[in-house]
């Protein structure tokens, strides 16, 4: 069995994503699509009918576009250098902080009887965790995803806090807009 040297595996070329799953652009997009899908489908149910079905139909459409754009269409891949140790550290610290902030923040919100803010909080934290990736990995898509999701999350938090009626619904609507920002980042990346 022939193993492909790292320089060759991450070299420039054109391929369909399903043939390049070893590339960070592809496996990272798959991880992000999985997380965005889980988030959207779990939180979309809180919207109630007919919005739940709108979220599901939107998800199927987004998955179809994602599969075509990331896995099926031929894409050009540029030469990638292995990430620096600093980039790996930024990634690990950012992901660990995201997990701690999501869990801790959700528990604090529940403790203060503000669970309706959880969805918007999660969007803020996930967005913020992407922001340092743009510089660490030299990819603009992380800046688009990070700041886009962060702004949507902050708007969700502000809207839920200021409007007494429909707080849960407004917080949950955030879940409909945050994943597409991530997908746009993947498509431009």
VMD Tcl script that builds the backbone (N, CA, C; Angstrom):
set m [mol new atoms 567]
animate dup $m
set s [atomselect $m all]
$s set {name element resname resid chain x y z} {
  {N N UNK 1 A 0.843 -1.180 0.000}
  {CA C UNK 1 A 0.000 0.000 0.000}
  {C C UNK 1 A 0.888 1.242 0.000}
  {N N UNK 2 A 0.633 2.134 -0.928}
  {CA C UNK 2 A 1.414 3.354 -1.064}
  {C C UNK 2 A 0.829 4.450 -0.185}
  {N N UNK 3 A 1.664 5.086 0.592}
  {CA C UNK 3 A 1.209 6.240 1.367}
  {C C UNK 3 A 1.658 7.500 0.639}
  {N N UNK 4 A 0.798 8.493 0.669}
  {CA C UNK 4 A 1.082 9.749 -0.009}
  {C C UNK 4 A 1.799 10.676 0.954}
  {N N UNK 5 A 2.974 11.164 0.569}
  {CA C UNK 5 A 3.689 12.105 1.444}
  {C C UNK 5 A 2.865 13.362 1.684}
  {N N UNK 6 A 2.997 13.979 2.884}
  {CA C UNK 6 A 2.213 15.178 3.204}
  {C C UNK 6 A 2.320 16.274 2.164}
  {N N UNK 7 A 3.508 16.505 1.615}
  {CA C UNK 7 A 3.678 17.574 0.628}
  {C C UNK 7 A 2.812 17.315 -0.593}
  {N N UNK 8 A 2.669 16.058 -0.993}
  {CA C UNK 8 A 1.867 15.705 -2.149}
  {C C UNK 8 A 0.370 15.730 -1.808}
  {N N UNK 9 A 0.029 15.282 -0.620}
  {CA C UNK 9 A -1.374 15.239 -0.194}
  {C C UNK 9 A -1.967 16.632 -0.121}
  {N N UNK 10 A -1.169 17.626 0.247}
  {CA C UNK 10 A -1.672 18.975 0.398}
  {C C UNK 10 A -1.178 19.897 -0.706}
  {N N UNK 11 A -0.740 19.311 -1.801}
  {CA C UNK 11 A -0.262 20.095 -2.927}
  {C C UNK 11 A -1.409 20.663 -3.735}
  {N N UNK 12 A -1.074 21.532 -4.711}
  {CA C UNK 12 A -2.113 22.135 -5.533}
  {C C UNK 12 A -2.703 21.102 -6.483}
  {N N UNK 13 A -3.902 21.388 -6.931}
  {CA C UNK 13 A -4.545 20.502 -7.895}
  {C C UNK 13 A -6.041 20.711 -7.902}
  {N N UNK 14 A -6.693 19.961 -8.779}
  {CA C UNK 14 A -8.138 20.020 -8.893}
  {C C UNK 14 A -8.696 18.636 -8.603}
  {N N UNK 15 A -9.737 18.597 -7.799}
  {CA C UNK 15 A -10.367 17.322 -7.464}
  {C C UNK 15 A -11.778 17.590 -6.969}
  {N N UNK 16 A -12.559 16.557 -6.974}
  {CA C UNK 16 A -13.873 16.626 -6.341}
  {C C UNK 16 A -13.651 16.389 -4.853}
  {N N UNK 17 A -14.450 17.047 -4.020}
  {CA C UNK 17 A -14.266 16.970 -2.581}
  {C C UNK 17 A -14.302 15.564 -2.020}
  {N N UNK 18 A -15.163 14.701 -2.567}
  {CA C UNK 18 A -15.240 13.341 -2.037}
  {C C UNK 18 A -13.960 12.546 -2.313}
  {N N UNK 19 A -13.143 13.032 -3.240}
  {CA C UNK 19 A -11.844 12.398 -3.492}
  {C C UNK 19 A -10.712 13.102 -2.748}
  {N N UNK 20 A -11.049 14.167 -2.021}
  {CA C UNK 20 A -10.039 14.951 -1.309}
  {C C UNK 20 A -10.430 15.144 0.153}
  {N N UNK 21 A -11.021 14.125 0.752}
  {CA C UNK 21 A -11.473 14.255 2.139}
  {C C UNK 21 A -10.309 14.419 3.108}
  {N N UNK 22 A -9.096 14.138 2.670}
  {CA C UNK 22 A -7.907 14.352 3.507}
  {C C UNK 22 A -7.532 15.831 3.598}
  {N N UNK 23 A -8.091 16.650 2.719}
  {CA C UNK 23 A -7.787 18.079 2.721}
  {C C UNK 23 A -8.530 18.768 3.861}
  {N N UNK 24 A -7.865 19.674 4.591}
  {CA C UNK 24 A -8.534 20.376 5.693}
  {C C UNK 24 A -9.769 21.151 5.248}
  {N N UNK 25 A -9.756 21.664 4.024}
  {CA C UNK 25 A -10.904 22.414 3.533}
  {C C UNK 25 A -12.143 21.540 3.467}
  {N N UNK 26 A -11.951 20.262 3.146}
  {CA C UNK 26 A -13.082 19.351 2.983}
  {C C UNK 26 A -13.504 18.768 4.327}
  {N N UNK 27 A -12.563 18.196 5.076}
  {CA C UNK 27 A -12.994 17.594 6.348}
  {C C UNK 27 A -13.444 18.653 7.331}
  {N N UNK 28 A -12.869 19.842 7.278}
  {CA C UNK 28 A -13.339 20.930 8.136}
  {C C UNK 28 A -14.763 21.340 7.772}
  {N N UNK 29 A -15.044 21.398 6.467}
  {CA C UNK 29 A -16.398 21.733 6.017}
  {C C UNK 29 A -17.388 20.654 6.450}
  {N N UNK 30 A -16.987 19.399 6.396}
  {CA C UNK 30 A -17.865 18.312 6.828}
  {C C UNK 30 A -18.173 18.407 8.321}
  {N N UNK 31 A -17.162 18.710 9.119}
  {CA C UNK 31 A -17.377 18.877 10.562}
  {C C UNK 31 A -18.323 20.055 10.808}
  {N N UNK 32 A -18.066 21.170 10.144}
  {CA C UNK 32 A -18.919 22.341 10.300}
  {C C UNK 32 A -20.345 22.092 9.848}
  {N N UNK 33 A -20.514 21.386 8.741}
  {CA C UNK 33 A -21.861 21.086 8.250}
  {C C UNK 33 A -22.599 20.180 9.226}
  {N N UNK 34 A -21.880 19.237 9.815}
  {CA C UNK 34 A -22.503 18.359 10.811}
  {C C UNK 34 A -22.961 19.137 12.032}
  {N N UNK 35 A -22.095 20.012 12.535}
  {CA C UNK 35 A -22.454 20.825 13.697}
  {C C UNK 35 A -23.597 21.781 13.402}
  {N N UNK 36 A -23.532 22.455 12.255}
  {CA C UNK 36 A -24.596 23.389 11.875}
  {C C UNK 36 A -25.917 22.655 11.679}
  {N N UNK 37 A -25.847 21.466 11.082}
  {CA C UNK 37 A -27.063 20.677 10.869}
  {C C UNK 37 A -27.690 20.257 12.187}
  {N N UNK 38 A -26.876 19.752 13.089}
  {CA C UNK 38 A -27.398 19.340 14.392}
  {C C UNK 38 A -28.016 20.530 15.116}
  {N N UNK 39 A -27.322 21.658 15.097}
  {CA C UNK 39 A -27.814 22.855 15.771}
  {C C UNK 39 A -29.146 23.311 15.187}
  {N N UNK 40 A -29.219 23.361 13.861}
  {CA C UNK 40 A -30.422 23.842 13.208}
  {C C UNK 40 A -31.595 22.891 13.444}
  {N N UNK 41 A -31.371 21.602 13.326}
  {CA C UNK 41 A -32.465 20.649 13.472}
  {C C UNK 41 A -32.943 20.534 14.922}
  {N N UNK 42 A -32.024 20.587 15.873}
  {CA C UNK 42 A -32.411 20.507 17.292}
  {C C UNK 42 A -33.155 21.768 17.707}
  {N N UNK 43 A -32.644 22.923 17.363}
  {CA C UNK 43 A -33.236 24.175 17.816}
  {C C UNK 43 A -34.402 24.643 16.957}
  {N N UNK 44 A -34.454 24.188 15.734}
  {CA C UNK 44 A -35.564 24.575 14.858}
  {C C UNK 44 A -36.902 24.071 15.360}
  {N N UNK 45 A -36.904 22.957 16.092}
  {CA C UNK 45 A -38.146 22.390 16.619}
  {C C UNK 45 A -38.832 23.340 17.593}
  {N N UNK 46 A -38.066 24.201 18.259}
  {CA C UNK 46 A -38.638 25.135 19.232}
  {C C UNK 46 A -39.490 26.207 18.567}
  {N N UNK 47 A -39.357 26.366 17.264}
  {CA C UNK 47 A -40.129 27.397 16.572}
  {C C UNK 47 A -41.602 27.035 16.452}
  {N N UNK 48 A -41.914 25.757 16.461}
  {CA C UNK 48 A -43.296 25.322 16.295}
  {C C UNK 48 A -43.717 25.357 14.842}
  {N N UNK 49 A -44.860 24.778 14.590}
  {CA C UNK 49 A -45.377 24.678 13.232}
  {C C UNK 49 A -45.830 26.059 12.769}
  {N N UNK 50 A -45.703 26.435 11.539}
  {CA C UNK 50 A -45.099 25.757 10.402}
  {C C UNK 50 A -43.590 25.970 10.297}
  {N N UNK 51 A -43.010 26.759 11.222}
  {CA C UNK 51 A -41.601 27.112 11.126}
  {C C UNK 51 A -40.675 25.902 11.207}
  {N N UNK 52 A -41.059 24.907 11.976}
  {CA C UNK 52 A -40.224 23.706 12.073}
  {C C UNK 52 A -40.032 23.092 10.697}
  {N N UNK 53 A -41.118 23.029 9.933}
  {CA C UNK 53 A -41.022 22.443 8.588}
  {C C UNK 53 A -40.232 23.338 7.648}
  {N N UNK 54 A -40.348 24.628 7.822}
  {CA C UNK 54 A -39.568 25.557 7.001}
  {C C UNK 54 A -38.077 25.353 7.267}
  {N N UNK 55 A -37.714 25.166 8.541}
  {CA C UNK 55 A -36.320 24.906 8.894}
  {C C UNK 55 A -35.852 23.594 8.265}
  {N N UNK 56 A -36.677 22.554 8.330}
  {CA C UNK 56 A -36.299 21.254 7.768}
  {C C UNK 56 A -36.128 21.347 6.256}
  {N N UNK 57 A -37.051 22.003 5.576}
  {CA C UNK 57 A -36.941 22.163 4.121}
  {C C UNK 57 A -35.700 22.996 3.784}
  {N N UNK 58 A -35.479 24.069 4.546}
  {CA C UNK 58 A -34.276 24.877 4.338}
  {C C UNK 58 A -33.013 24.078 4.547}
  {N N UNK 59 A -33.035 23.191 5.546}
  {CA C UNK 59 A -31.876 22.341 5.821}
  {C C UNK 59 A -31.611 21.416 4.641}
  {N N UNK 60 A -32.659 20.779 4.093}
  {CA C UNK 60 A -32.464 19.893 2.935}
  {C C UNK 60 A -31.894 20.667 1.750}
  {N N UNK 61 A -32.388 21.870 1.516}
  {CA C UNK 61 A -31.855 22.692 0.419}
  {C C UNK 61 A -30.386 23.034 0.678}
  {N N UNK 62 A -30.074 23.432 1.920}
  {CA C UNK 62 A -28.693 23.774 2.262}
  {C C UNK 62 A -27.781 22.565 2.113}
  {N N UNK 63 A -28.245 21.394 2.517}
  {CA C UNK 63 A -27.441 20.165 2.380}
  {C C UNK 63 A -27.188 19.873 0.907}
  {N N UNK 64 A -28.206 20.044 0.064}
  {CA C UNK 64 A -28.026 19.797 -1.370}
  {C C UNK 64 A -26.962 20.730 -1.951}
  {N N UNK 65 A -27.025 22.024 -1.608}
  {CA C UNK 65 A -26.026 22.984 -2.090}
  {C C UNK 65 A -24.654 22.624 -1.539}
  {N N UNK 66 A -24.593 22.291 -0.262}
  {CA C UNK 66 A -23.332 21.934 0.387}
  {C C UNK 66 A -22.695 20.712 -0.282}
  {N N UNK 67 A -23.478 19.662 -0.486}
  {CA C UNK 67 A -22.945 18.435 -1.105}
  {C C UNK 67 A -22.398 18.754 -2.491}
  {N N UNK 68 A -23.136 19.541 -3.264}
  {CA C UNK 68 A -22.640 19.894 -4.587}
  {C C UNK 68 A -21.360 20.729 -4.487}
  {N N UNK 69 A -21.403 21.791 -3.669}
  {CA C UNK 69 A -20.291 22.740 -3.620}
  {C C UNK 69 A -19.034 22.157 -2.992}
  {N N UNK 70 A -19.180 21.324 -1.986}
  {CA C UNK 70 A -18.015 20.835 -1.249}
  {C C UNK 70 A -17.572 19.454 -1.711}
  {N N UNK 71 A -18.499 18.586 -2.075}
  {CA C UNK 71 A -18.131 17.204 -2.371}
  {C C UNK 71 A -18.150 16.831 -3.850}
  {N N UNK 72 A -19.042 17.424 -4.640}
  {CA C UNK 72 A -19.217 16.950 -6.017}
  {C C UNK 72 A -18.496 17.796 -7.056}
  {N N UNK 73 A -18.667 19.103 -7.009}
  {CA C UNK 73 A -18.071 19.930 -8.068}
  {C C UNK 73 A -16.543 19.869 -7.993}
  {N N UNK 74 A -15.902 19.872 -9.124}
  {CA C UNK 74 A -14.436 19.928 -9.096}
  {C C UNK 74 A -13.985 21.258 -8.496}
  {N N UNK 75 A -13.003 21.187 -7.604}
  {CA C UNK 75 A -12.505 22.391 -6.932}
  {C C UNK 75 A -11.003 22.479 -7.120}
  {N N UNK 76 A -10.522 23.691 -7.127}
  {CA C UNK 76 A -9.081 23.906 -7.154}
  {C C UNK 76 A -8.581 23.993 -5.724}
  {N N UNK 77 A -7.550 23.239 -5.437}
  {CA C UNK 77 A -6.933 23.284 -4.122}
  {C C UNK 77 A -5.542 23.882 -4.280}
  {N N UNK 78 A -5.223 24.804 -3.393}
  {CA C UNK 78 A -3.903 25.421 -3.435}
  {C C UNK 78 A -2.942 24.639 -2.547}
  {N N UNK 79 A -1.675 24.917 -2.719}
  {CA C UNK 79 A -0.643 24.307 -1.882}
  {C C UNK 79 A -0.849 24.724 -0.435}
  {N N UNK 80 A -0.877 23.768 0.462}
  {CA C UNK 80 A -1.019 24.076 1.885}
  {C C UNK 80 A 0.248 23.679 2.615}
  {N N UNK 81 A 0.661 24.563 3.436}
  {CA C UNK 81 A 1.772 24.257 4.319}
  {C C UNK 81 A 1.180 23.738 5.625}
  {N N UNK 82 A 1.896 22.870 6.311}
  {CA C UNK 82 A 1.377 22.422 7.608}
  {C C UNK 82 A 1.207 23.623 8.540}
  {N N UNK 83 A 0.155 23.597 9.364}
  {CA C UNK 83 A -0.042 24.733 10.263}
  {C C UNK 83 A 1.091 24.826 11.276}
  {N N UNK 84 A 1.349 26.044 11.714}
  {CA C UNK 84 A 2.393 26.251 12.709}
  {C C UNK 84 A 1.931 25.695 14.053}
  {N N UNK 85 A 2.857 25.547 14.967}
  {CA C UNK 85 A 2.487 25.101 16.312}
  {C C UNK 85 A 1.559 26.123 16.958}
  {N N UNK 86 A 1.783 27.377 16.649}
  {CA C UNK 86 A 0.930 28.433 17.184}
  {C C UNK 86 A -0.509 28.248 16.692}
  {N N UNK 87 A -0.689 27.907 15.423}
  {CA C UNK 87 A -2.029 27.708 14.882}
  {C C UNK 87 A -2.722 26.539 15.573}
  {N N UNK 88 A -1.999 25.470 15.805}
  {CA C UNK 88 A -2.579 24.317 16.491}
  {C C UNK 88 A -2.987 24.677 17.915}
  {N N UNK 89 A -2.173 25.460 18.589}
  {CA C UNK 89 A -2.491 25.886 19.955}
  {C C UNK 89 A -3.718 26.791 19.959}
  {N N UNK 90 A -3.780 27.720 19.019}
  {CA C UNK 90 A -4.943 28.606 18.913}
  {C C UNK 90 A -6.204 27.778 18.681}
  {N N UNK 91 A -6.116 26.794 17.810}
  {CA C UNK 91 A -7.254 25.921 17.523}
  {C C UNK 91 A -7.708 25.189 18.788}
  {N N UNK 92 A -6.788 24.544 19.467}
  {CA C UNK 92 A -7.135 23.760 20.666}
  {C C UNK 92 A -7.701 24.641 21.780}
  {N N UNK 93 A -7.070 25.781 22.038}
  {CA C UNK 93 A -7.554 26.682 23.085}
  {C C UNK 93 A -8.939 27.220 22.713}
  {N N UNK 94 A -9.122 27.573 21.457}
  {CA C UNK 94 A -10.390 28.119 21.007}
  {C C UNK 94 A -11.523 27.104 21.132}
  {N N UNK 95 A -11.271 25.867 20.719}
  {CA C UNK 95 A -12.297 24.823 20.818}
  {C C UNK 95 A -12.602 24.502 22.284}
  {N N UNK 96 A -11.574 24.400 23.110}
  {CA C UNK 96 A -11.789 24.114 24.538}
  {C C UNK 96 A -12.584 25.248 25.195}
  {N N UNK 97 A -12.214 26.485 24.884}
  {CA C UNK 97 A -12.939 27.633 25.449}
  {C C UNK 97 A -14.389 27.633 24.979}
  {N N UNK 98 A -14.616 27.278 23.727}
  {CA C UNK 98 A -15.980 27.230 23.200}
  {C C UNK 98 A -16.826 26.232 23.992}
  {N N UNK 99 A -16.305 25.048 24.209}
  {CA C UNK 99 A -17.052 24.019 24.942}
  {C C UNK 99 A -17.361 24.489 26.364}
  {N N UNK 100 A -16.346 25.028 27.043}
  {CA C UNK 100 A -16.536 25.511 28.419}
  {C C UNK 100 A -17.572 26.638 28.460}
  {N N UNK 101 A -17.466 27.583 27.534}
  {CA C UNK 101 A -18.398 28.719 27.517}
  {C C UNK 101 A -19.820 28.304 27.154}
  {N N UNK 102 A -19.971 27.354 26.243}
  {CA C UNK 102 A -21.321 26.897 25.894}
  {C C UNK 102 A -21.963 26.214 27.100}
  {N N UNK 103 A -21.269 25.252 27.672}
  {CA C UNK 103 A -21.831 24.503 28.803}
  {C C UNK 103 A -22.019 25.418 30.019}
  {N N UNK 104 A -20.970 26.157 30.370}
  {CA C UNK 104 A -21.056 27.046 31.530}
  {C C UNK 104 A -22.102 28.125 31.353}
  {N N UNK 105 A -22.133 28.735 30.167}
  {CA C UNK 105 A -23.112 29.782 29.899}
  {C C UNK 105 A -24.540 29.259 29.942}
  {N N UNK 106 A -24.763 28.084 29.359}
  {CA C UNK 106 A -26.110 27.491 29.382}
  {C C UNK 106 A -26.550 27.196 30.814}
  {N N UNK 107 A -25.630 26.700 31.624}
  {CA C UNK 107 A -25.971 26.421 33.028}
  {C C UNK 107 A -26.261 27.705 33.802}
  {N N UNK 108 A -25.462 28.727 33.572}
  {CA C UNK 108 A -25.712 30.010 34.240}
  {C C UNK 108 A -27.046 30.608 33.810}
  {N N UNK 109 A -27.328 30.532 32.526}
  {CA C UNK 109 A -28.605 31.060 32.044}
  {C C UNK 109 A -29.773 30.301 32.673}
  {N N UNK 110 A -29.650 28.992 32.779}
  {CA C UNK 110 A -30.707 28.198 33.424}
  {C C UNK 110 A -30.824 28.562 34.907}
  {N N UNK 111 A -29.692 28.756 35.554}
  {CA C UNK 111 A -29.679 29.118 36.977}
  {C C UNK 111 A -30.416 30.442 37.225}
  {N N UNK 112 A -30.252 31.376 36.288}
  {CA C UNK 112 A -30.914 32.677 36.415}
  {C C UNK 112 A -32.266 32.709 35.698}
  {N N UNK 113 A -32.772 31.524 35.352}
  {CA C UNK 113 A -34.078 31.391 34.702}
  {C C UNK 113 A -34.154 32.195 33.401}
  {N N UNK 114 A -33.081 32.126 32.608}
  {CA C UNK 114 A -33.014 32.827 31.325}
  {C C UNK 114 A -32.656 31.852 30.195}
  {N N UNK 115 A -33.171 30.641 30.271}
  {CA C UNK 115 A -32.843 29.609 29.283}
  {C C UNK 115 A -33.204 30.010 27.856}
  {N N UNK 116 A -34.135 30.950 27.694}
  {CA C UNK 116 A -34.514 31.383 26.353}
  {C C UNK 116 A -33.359 32.066 25.619}
  {N N UNK 117 A -32.330 32.457 26.350}
  {CA C UNK 117 A -31.166 33.097 25.738}
  {C C UNK 117 A -30.110 32.098 25.264}
  {N N UNK 118 A -30.302 30.826 25.577}
  {CA C UNK 118 A -29.262 29.827 25.310}
  {C C UNK 118 A -28.916 29.708 23.832}
  {N N UNK 119 A -29.914 29.676 22.961}
  {CA C UNK 119 A -29.644 29.507 21.526}
  {C C UNK 119 A -28.773 30.647 21.010}
  {N N UNK 120 A -29.149 31.866 21.334}
  {CA C UNK 120 A -28.370 33.022 20.878}
  {C C UNK 120 A -26.973 33.012 21.509}
  {N N UNK 121 A -26.868 32.582 22.770}
  {CA C UNK 121 A -25.568 32.487 23.439}
  {C C UNK 121 A -24.653 31.509 22.702}
  {N N UNK 122 A -25.194 30.355 22.346}
  {CA C UNK 122 A -24.402 29.343 21.642}
  {C C UNK 122 A -23.912 29.894 20.308}
  {N N UNK 123 A -24.773 30.611 19.587}
  {CA C UNK 123 A -24.367 31.198 18.299}
  {C C UNK 123 A -23.224 32.191 18.517}
  {N N UNK 124 A -23.321 33.017 19.564}
  {CA C UNK 124 A -22.243 33.972 19.878}
  {C C UNK 124 A -20.924 33.247 20.140}
  {N N UNK 125 A -20.970 32.235 20.973}
  {CA C UNK 125 A -19.743 31.528 21.362}
  {C C UNK 125 A -19.131 30.789 20.177}
  {N N UNK 126 A -19.953 30.120 19.394}
  {CA C UNK 126 A -19.419 29.406 18.218}
  {C C UNK 126 A -18.816 30.408 17.241}
  {N N UNK 127 A -19.492 31.522 17.018}
  {CA C UNK 127 A -18.938 32.555 16.135}
  {C C UNK 127 A -17.616 33.080 16.646}
  {N N UNK 128 A -17.568 33.392 17.940}
  {CA C UNK 128 A -16.333 33.929 18.527}
  {C C UNK 128 A -15.184 32.935 18.431}
  {N N UNK 129 A -15.477 31.648 18.485}
  {CA C UNK 129 A -14.392 30.663 18.432}
  {C C UNK 129 A -13.755 30.607 17.046}
  {N N UNK 130 A -14.481 31.041 16.006}
  {CA C UNK 130 A -13.918 31.051 14.651}
  {C C UNK 130 A -13.013 32.251 14.390}
  {N N UNK 131 A -13.237 33.355 15.066}
  {CA C UNK 131 A -12.533 34.601 14.774}
  {C C UNK 131 A -11.004 34.437 14.784}
  {N N UNK 132 A -10.404 33.810 15.812}
  {CA C UNK 132 A -8.940 33.687 15.792}
  {C C UNK 132 A -8.411 32.743 14.707}
  {N N UNK 133 A -9.270 31.886 14.167}
  {CA C UNK 133 A -8.819 30.955 13.126}
  {C C UNK 133 A -8.394 31.685 11.859}
  {N N UNK 134 A -9.040 32.814 11.539}
  {CA C UNK 134 A -8.734 33.539 10.309}
  {C C UNK 134 A -7.267 33.916 10.249}
  {N N UNK 135 A -6.762 34.428 11.336}
  {CA C UNK 135 A -5.353 34.834 11.370}
  {C C UNK 135 A -4.426 33.621 11.519}
  {N N UNK 136 A -4.821 32.678 12.376}
  {CA C UNK 136 A -3.973 31.516 12.642}
  {C C UNK 136 A -3.774 30.658 11.400}
  {N N UNK 137 A -4.835 30.517 10.594}
  {CA C UNK 137 A -4.755 29.648 9.418}
  {C C UNK 137 A -4.737 30.420 8.102}
  {N N UNK 138 A -4.811 31.755 8.176}
  {CA C UNK 138 A -4.758 32.571 6.963}
  {C C UNK 138 A -5.934 32.346 6.037}
  {N N UNK 139 A -7.127 32.189 6.593}
  {CA C UNK 139 A -8.318 31.916 5.799}
  {C C UNK 139 A -9.417 32.927 6.115}
  {N N UNK 140 A -9.840 33.689 5.106}
  {CA C UNK 140 A -10.883 34.699 5.288}
  {C C UNK 140 A -12.224 34.081 5.653}
  {N N UNK 141 A -12.459 32.843 5.242}
  {CA C UNK 141 A -13.757 32.222 5.529}
  {C C UNK 141 A -14.035 32.178 7.029}
  {N N UNK 142 A -12.990 32.017 7.857}
  {CA C UNK 142 A -13.200 31.989 9.300}
  {C C UNK 142 A -13.622 33.366 9.820}
  {N N UNK 143 A -13.124 34.413 9.205}
  {CA C UNK 143 A -13.522 35.765 9.595}
  {C C UNK 143 A -15.000 35.976 9.263}
  {N N UNK 144 A -15.425 35.538 8.071}
  {CA C UNK 144 A -16.827 35.670 7.654}
  {C C UNK 144 A -17.724 34.873 8.600}
  {N N UNK 145 A -17.370 33.614 8.837}
  {CA C UNK 145 A -18.183 32.782 9.725}
  {C C UNK 145 A -18.211 33.345 11.137}
  {N N UNK 146 A -17.034 33.672 11.659}
  {CA C UNK 146 A -16.939 34.118 13.040}
  {C C UNK 146 A -17.712 35.389 13.306}
  {N N UNK 147 A -17.396 36.437 12.559}
  {CA C UNK 147 A -18.066 37.714 12.804}
  {C C UNK 147 A -19.530 37.664 12.409}
  {N N UNK 148 A -19.858 36.959 11.347}
  {CA C UNK 148 A -21.262 36.834 10.942}
  {C C UNK 148 A -22.102 36.170 12.018}
  {N N UNK 149 A -21.625 35.049 12.542}
  {CA C UNK 149 A -22.361 34.349 13.592}
  {C C UNK 149 A -22.390 35.157 14.885}
  {N N UNK 150 A -21.285 35.806 15.197}
  {CA C UNK 150 A -21.225 36.613 16.418}
  {C C UNK 150 A -22.248 37.749 16.375}
  {N N UNK 151 A -22.342 38.434 15.252}
  {CA C UNK 151 A -23.314 39.523 15.113}
  {C C UNK 151 A -24.741 38.978 15.212}
  {N N UNK 152 A -25.024 37.866 14.541}
  {CA C UNK 152 A -26.361 37.276 14.608}
  {C C UNK 152 A -26.693 36.865 16.042}
  {N N UNK 153 A -25.734 36.279 16.733}
  {CA C UNK 153 A -25.957 35.893 18.127}
  {C C UNK 153 A -26.217 37.083 19.026}
  {N N UNK 154 A -25.457 38.153 18.837}
  {CA C UNK 154 A -25.649 39.362 19.653}
  {C C UNK 154 A -27.016 39.978 19.370}
  {N N UNK 155 A -27.404 40.024 18.099}
  {CA C UNK 155 A -28.734 40.531 17.761}
  {C C UNK 155 A -29.793 39.647 18.410}
  {N N UNK 156 A -29.598 38.334 18.360}
  {CA C UNK 156 A -30.536 37.420 19.015}
  {C C UNK 156 A -30.628 37.662 20.507}
  {N N UNK 157 A -29.485 37.860 21.156}
  {CA C UNK 157 A -29.489 38.148 22.593}
  {C C UNK 157 A -30.206 39.458 22.887}
  {N N UNK 158 A -29.929 40.481 22.094}
  {CA C UNK 158 A -30.541 41.792 22.321}
  {C C UNK 158 A -32.046 41.738 22.091}
  {N N UNK 159 A -32.467 41.080 21.045}
  {CA C UNK 159 A -33.898 40.993 20.731}
  {C C UNK 159 A -34.640 40.186 21.792}
  {N N UNK 160 A -34.071 39.106 22.232}
  {CA C UNK 160 A -34.731 38.272 23.232}
  {C C UNK 160 A -34.838 39.024 24.554}
  {N N UNK 161 A -33.815 39.779 24.906}
  {CA C UNK 161 A -33.822 40.529 26.180}
  {C C UNK 161 A -34.814 41.671 26.173}
  {N N UNK 162 A -34.997 42.317 25.036}
  {CA C UNK 162 A -35.798 43.537 25.018}
  {C C UNK 162 A -37.269 43.301 24.711}
  {N N UNK 163 A -37.604 42.177 24.133}
  {CA C UNK 163 A -39.007 41.930 23.795}
  {C C UNK 163 A -39.600 40.894 24.745}
  {N N UNK 164 A -40.585 41.274 25.543}
  {CA C UNK 164 A -41.123 40.330 26.516}
  {C C UNK 164 A -41.893 39.173 25.875}
  {N N UNK 165 A -42.602 39.423 24.781}
  {CA C UNK 165 A -43.376 38.347 24.156}
  {C C UNK 165 A -42.535 37.627 23.118}
  {N N UNK 166 A -42.700 36.344 23.045}
  {CA C UNK 166 A -42.030 35.548 22.019}
  {C C UNK 166 A -40.534 35.429 22.189}
  {N N UNK 167 A -40.035 35.482 23.407}
  {CA C UNK 167 A -38.587 35.413 23.620}
  {C C UNK 167 A -37.993 34.123 23.073}
  {N N UNK 168 A -38.626 33.015 23.363}
  {CA C UNK 168 A -38.093 31.730 22.905}
  {C C UNK 168 A -38.067 31.696 21.386}
  {N N UNK 169 A -39.130 32.182 20.759}
  {CA C UNK 169 A -39.182 32.154 19.305}
  {C C UNK 169 A -38.099 33.025 18.696}
  {N N UNK 170 A -37.899 34.215 19.225}
  {CA C UNK 170 A -36.870 35.099 18.681}
  {C C UNK 170 A -35.476 34.505 18.854}
  {N N UNK 171 A -35.246 33.879 20.002}
  {CA C UNK 171 A -33.963 33.228 20.207}
  {C C UNK 171 A -33.767 32.078 19.251}
  {N N UNK 172 A -34.834 31.343 19.004}
  {CA C UNK 172 A -34.744 30.190 18.125}
  {C C UNK 172 A -34.590 30.584 16.666}
  {N N UNK 173 A -35.158 31.726 16.277}
  {CA C UNK 173 A -34.998 32.193 14.898}
  {C C UNK 173 A -33.511 32.387 14.589}
  {N N UNK 174 A -32.749 32.715 15.627}
  {CA C UNK 174 A -31.299 32.861 15.454}
  {C C UNK 174 A -30.710 31.612 14.821}
  {N N UNK 175 A -31.239 30.447 15.194}
  {CA C UNK 175 A -30.680 29.193 14.663}
  {C C UNK 175 A -30.932 29.053 13.176}
  {N N UNK 176 A -31.918 29.774 12.638}
  {CA C UNK 176 A -32.171 29.682 11.209}
  {C C UNK 176 A -31.161 30.497 10.404}
  {N N UNK 177 A -30.582 31.527 11.016}
  {CA C UNK 177 A -29.691 32.409 10.269}
  {C C UNK 177 A -28.217 32.124 10.500}
  {N N UNK 178 A -27.869 31.567 11.649}
  {CA C UNK 178 A -26.457 31.329 11.944}
  {C C UNK 178 A -25.827 30.262 11.047}
  {N N UNK 179 A -26.429 29.068 10.873}
  {CA C UNK 179 A -25.775 28.072 10.015}
  {C C UNK 179 A -25.523 28.535 8.590}
  {N N UNK 180 A -26.474 29.264 7.933}
  {CA C UNK 180 A -26.140 29.722 6.584}
  {C C UNK 180 A -24.911 30.612 6.520}
  {N N UNK 181 A -24.639 31.402 7.564}
  {CA C UNK 181 A -23.419 32.218 7.576}
  {C C UNK 181 A -22.212 31.296 7.506}
  {N N UNK 182 A -22.251 30.217 8.287}
  {CA C UNK 182 A -21.165 29.234 8.248}
  {C C UNK 182 A -21.016 28.621 6.868}
  {N N UNK 183 A -22.129 28.334 6.222}
  {CA C UNK 183 A -22.087 27.694 4.910}
  {C C UNK 183 A -21.524 28.659 3.875}
  {N N UNK 184 A -21.881 29.933 3.995}
  {CA C UNK 184 A -21.331 30.933 3.076}
  {C C UNK 184 A -19.808 30.990 3.236}
  {N N UNK 185 A -19.357 30.956 4.465}
  {CA C UNK 185 A -17.913 30.942 4.726}
  {C C UNK 185 A -17.239 29.746 4.086}
  {N N UNK 186 A -17.881 28.589 4.167}
  {CA C UNK 186 A -17.329 27.372 3.559}
  {C C UNK 186 A -17.269 27.527 2.042}
  {N N UNK 187 A -18.315 28.089 1.447}
  {CA C UNK 187 A -18.359 28.221 -0.009}
  {C C UNK 187 A -17.321 29.205 -0.539}
  {N N UNK 188 A -17.030 30.270 0.218}
  {CA C UNK 188 A -16.021 31.210 -0.268}
  {C C UNK 188 A -14.612 30.765 0.084}
  {N N UNK 189 A -14.507 29.817 1.037}
  {CA C UNK 189 A -13.194 29.345 1.460}
  {C C UNK 189 A -12.570 28.485 0.446}
}
mol reanalyze $m
mol bondsrecalc $m
mol representation Tube
mol addrep $m
